[in-house]
Amino acid sequence: MMNMSIRRITIILDGETLTFANQKPCFMVGADNTGAPIYGTSVAPIRVIFEKMGYTVVWRERSIYYTLEDERVVYGSLTMTNGKYTVYIRENSHEFTTNDVVYTFPDNFCAMVVGTDVVVPVRSILESVGCKVEWDQDSYTVSVTSESNLFTVTFVGNGGTVEPTSITEKKGENITLPLPTRYGYEFIGWYTSMSGETKVGNPGDNFSVESDSPTLLVSLFAMWEIIL
């Protein structure tokens, strides 16, 4: 036996608190008969979020047709596209697709049509289109940064090894440059090209992309000097 509790949540997209006219976003917690939590999922009418990000959203109504043998139901579907991504959700399905790649909603959740809204878990579907999704347990708030407001730095070891190999952060925020290693060599810094064009920093230094920059992807290359 499983019990369910629901709590209202707030969703913030790129610093703006979103308003939901009909169904409200909520945090659903399932628990067994002892009260132990089984899962927790933030769900919301997904159309509101994607339209705010500039997607074109098309809803196809559920239809029923009849054959000589029986009644057939064609479930409703939601298609959301912005030119780079196309997301497809079918009513009552545990899966969705982004650019034809199949994803599964967490916790055996299926897309629900409630009134005029399609309600789904938010994290997996937003991350599939490059968004950064953060959850604050104290305030029950989901903070979403759209892909256009993020930058990703890929660290190229250039013969050495480095962890992490990439970091994604909000534009205007700092990341900390990591320390790579290479046997027999001394690391002399992170540069903008394999040949060492411009040095951007040393391990522990901050690195950022300006908030108004169009840059989404940055590659930094490790430079080395051989130890004699």
Summary of the structure (lengths in Angstrom):
residues: 228
radius of gyration: 22.8
end to end distance: 68.7
largest distance: 85.3
contacts: 631
relative contact order: 0.13
helix: 8%
strand: 51%
